[in-house]
Amino acid sequence: MASIRLTDVSVDFVLYQGSARSLKKTLLRSSTSGVLKHDAHHRITVKAVSNLSLEIEHGDRVGLIGGNGAGKTTLLRVLAGVYEPTAGRVRVEGRITPLFDLGLGLDMDASGYDNIRMRAAYFGIEREEIERKMEDIAAFTELGDYLDLPVRTYSAGMTLRLAFAAATAVDSEILLMDEWIAVSDAQFLEKAQRRAESFVNRSSIMVVASHVEDVLRRLCNKILWLERGAVVQIGPVDEVLAAYHNHKANGSSVA
């Protein structure tokens, strides 16, 4: 069964460009909440995740909340293997499907069909399996004969349809999402949300960062509240959201 184990995980980013003083001012103005430190060379180190330990089991649907710069996106990218921890240990059992930038990795010169096949290969899906699903994927995109054309001939909306259909074509064991699906085409949005919710339900584990509480209440059974790269609270959805709202209303410190 799928599982995630993080033990004392930290992620530090060293900023090299510009002076330490000007960078610090920029970061503070942009409400970055990571802990800022200086080293002996006057570089700024941003501790995006700090000594984080976490266990996520089969059946967990975890929503990530916290202010801008709290570490939500960094944590998702650690789970996806995009960022390597500076310290600590990450152990992930199960096939990961990260839905971050859906269009990332598309070959603009290849056809829609070929991009679907390449995306499946990237996720380790056998060609026979994706070919069996190709008719369903093509129907969902509503792109018709455009699927035989290079993706560079597509509009932005058509490209999103292709990328979303390809990404959700095969069941995921561990689904990672940075914000819930959003598209400008209202008719397609409803269709995409139904497909996405079905995709979530078929996954073993889901971790999603979102500012939309309706999404968190509808999809999640746990909430992980992060601030300054550290866990403030994890638990039932209503309980953690209530504590988070109380914190924001009172302007309390969570150091």
C-alpha positions in Angstrom: 0.0 0.0 0.0 1.1 3.6 -0.7 2.6 5.5 2.2 4.7 8.6 2.9 7.2 9.0 5.7 9.2 12.2 6.4 11.7 12.3 9.3 13.2 15.6 10.4 13.2 16.9 6.9 14.7 20.4 6.2 15.0 22.3 2.9 17.3 25.3 2.7 17.7 27.6 -0.3 20.8 29.8 -0.6 20.2 33.1 -2.4 23.4 34.3 -4.2 22.2 37.3 -6.3 22.2 40.9 -4.9 23.2 42.0 -1.5 21.8 40.3 1.6 20.2 43.5 2.8 18.3 44.2 -0.4 17.2 40.6 -0.8 15.9 40.5 2.7 13.8 43.6 2.1 12.4 42.1 -1.1 11.5 38.9 0.6 9.9 40.7 3.5 7.8 42.9 1.2 6.6 39.8 -0.7 5.4 38.2 2.6 7.8 35.3 2.4 7.4 33.4 5.6 10.4 31.2 5.5 13.1 31.7 8.2 15.8 34.0 6.9 19.4 33.6 8.0 22.8 35.0 7.0 26.0 32.9 6.6 29.6 34.0 6.9 29.7 35.1 3.3 26.7 37.4 3.7 24.4 35.2 1.7 20.8 34.7 2.7 19.6 31.2 3.5 15.8 30.7 3.4 14.8 27.7 5.5 11.7 26.7 3.5 11.0 23.5 5.5 12.3 23.0 9.0 12.7 19.7 10.8 9.4 18.4 9.5 8.2 14.9 10.4 5.1 13.4 8.9 3.3 10.1 8.2 0.6 9.8 5.5 -1.1 6.4 5.0 -3.4 4.8 2.5 -6.7 6.5 2.4 -5.4 9.9 3.6 -6.6 13.0 1.8 -4.4 15.8 3.2 -5.0 19.5 2.6 -2.1 21.9 3.1 -2.8 25.4 4.5 -0.8 28.3 5.7 0.3 31.8 4.7 2.3 32.6 1.6 5.8 31.1 2.0 4.6 28.7 4.7 6.3 25.8 2.9 3.3 24.2 1.1 4.7 24.2 -2.4 8.2 23.2 -1.2 6.8 20.2 0.7 4.8 19.1 -2.3 8.0 19.2 -4.4 9.9 17.3 -1.8 7.3 14.6 -2.0 7.5 14.6 -5.8 11.3 14.3 -5.7 11.8 17.7 -7.3 13.7 19.0 -4.3 16.2 17.0 -2.3 16.1 17.7 1.5 19.0 19.5 3.0 18.6 17.2 6.0 16.4 14.4 7.1 14.9 11.4 5.3 12.0 11.0 2.9 10.5 7.6 2.2 7.7 7.3 -0.4 6.0 4.0 -1.3 3.8 4.1 -4.4 3.7 5.7 -7.8 3.5 9.5 -7.7 1.5 11.7 -10.0 2.3 15.4 -9.5 -0.2 17.8 -11.0 1.7 21.0 -10.6 2.2 22.6 -14.0 0.1 20.5 -16.3 1.7 21.8 -19.5 5.2 21.2 -18.3 7.0 18.7 -20.5 4.7 18.9 -23.5 6.5 18.7 -26.9 5.1 21.5 -28.9 6.3 19.9 -32.2 4.7 16.5 -31.5 1.0 15.7 -32.0 -1.6 15.6 -29.3 -1.7 11.8 -29.5 2.1 11.5 -29.3 2.2 13.9 -26.3 -0.4 11.7 -24.5 1.9 8.6 -25.1 5.0 10.5 -23.9 3.2 11.7 -20.8 2.1 8.1 -20.0 5.7 6.8 -20.6 7.0 9.5 -18.2 4.7 8.1 -15.5 5.8 4.6 -16.2 2.6 3.5 -17.9 2.8 0.6 -20.4 2.0 1.6 -24.0 -0.7 -1.1 -24.3 -2.5 0.4 -21.3 -2.5 3.9 -22.6 -3.6 2.7 -26.1 -6.6 1.0 -24.5 -7.5 4.4 -22.9 -6.8 6.5 -25.9 -10.3 6.7 -27.2 -11.6 7.9 -23.8 -8.8 10.5 -23.5 -9.5 11.8 -27.0 -13.2 12.1 -26.3 -12.6 14.0 -23.1 -10.4 16.6 -24.7 -13.0 17.3 -27.4 -10.1 18.2 -29.7 -11.1 15.9 -32.5 -8.7 16.0 -35.5 -6.5 18.5 -33.7 -5.0 15.6 -31.9 -3.2 14.7 -35.1 -1.6 18.1 -35.3 1.4 19.6 -33.5 0.6 21.1 -30.1 2.1 24.4 -31.2 -1.0 24.9 -33.4 -3.2 24.7 -30.2 -4.7 27.6 -28.3 -3.8 27.9 -24.6 -7.2 26.4 -23.7 -6.7 23.4 -26.1 -3.3 22.8 -24.6 -4.7 22.7 -21.1 -7.4 20.2 -22.2 -4.8 17.9 -23.7 -2.5 18.1 -20.7 -5.2 17.6 -18.1 -6.7 14.6 -20.0 -3.3 13.0 -20.3 -2.4 13.6 -16.7 -5.6 12.1 -15.4 -5.8 9.1 -17.8 -4.2 6.5 -15.5 -5.0 5.8 -11.9 -2.5 7.4 -9.4 -1.3 5.8 -6.2 -0.1 9.1 -4.7 -1.6 12.3 -6.1 0.1 15.7 -5.4 -1.7 18.9 -6.4 -0.7 22.6 -5.9 -4.1 24.3 -6.0 -7.3 22.7 -7.3 -7.9 22.5 -11.0 -9.0 25.8 -12.6 -9.7 26.6 -16.2 -11.2 29.6 -17.9 -13.6 27.6 -20.0 -16.7 27.3 -17.8 -18.2 24.4 -19.7 -15.0 22.5 -19.6 -14.3 23.4 -15.9 -17.4 21.5 -14.7 -16.3 18.5 -16.8 -12.7 18.7 -15.6 -13.7 19.0 -11.9 -15.9 15.8 -12.2 -13.0 14.0 -13.8 -10.5 15.3 -11.2 -12.7 14.2 -8.3 -13.0 10.7 -9.8 -9.3 10.7 -10.2 -8.8 11.7 -6.6 -11.2 9.0 -5.4 -9.2 6.3 -7.2 -5.9 7.4 -5.7 -4.5 5.8 -2.5 -3.1 9.1 -1.1 -3.8 12.7 -2.1 -2.0 15.8 -0.9 -3.3 19.2 -2.1 -2.4 22.7 -1.3 -5.3 25.1 -1.7 -6.7 28.4 -0.4 -10.3 27.3 -1.3 -11.9 25.9 1.8 -14.8 24.3 -0.1 -12.2 22.2 -1.9 -10.5 21.2 1.3 -13.8 20.3 3.0 -15.1 18.3 0.0 -11.9 16.3 -0.8 -9.8 16.0 2.4 -10.1 14.1 5.7 -7.0 15.8 7.2 -5.5 19.3 7.2 -1.8 20.0 7.7 -1.2 23.6 8.8 2.3 24.9 8.0 3.9 28.2 9.0 7.6 29.1 8.4 8.2 25.6 7.1 7.1 23.8 10.3 4.0 21.9 11.3 1.6 23.9 13.5 -1.2 21.4 13.6 -2.4 18.3 11.7 -5.8 16.7 12.3 -9.5 16.6 11.3 -10.5 19.2 8.7 -13.0 21.2 10.8 -10.7 21.2 13.9 -7.6 22.5 12.1 -9.5 25.1 10.0 -11.1 26.5 13.1 -7.8 26.8 14.8 -6.3 28.5 11.7 -9.1 31.0 11.5 -8.8 31.8 15.2 -5.1 32.4 14.7 -5.7 34.8 11.8 -8.5 36.6 13.6 -6.4 37.1 16.8 -3.1 37.8 15.0 -1.5 35.2 17.2 2.1 34.1 16.9 2.8 30.4 15.9 6.5 30.5 16.4 
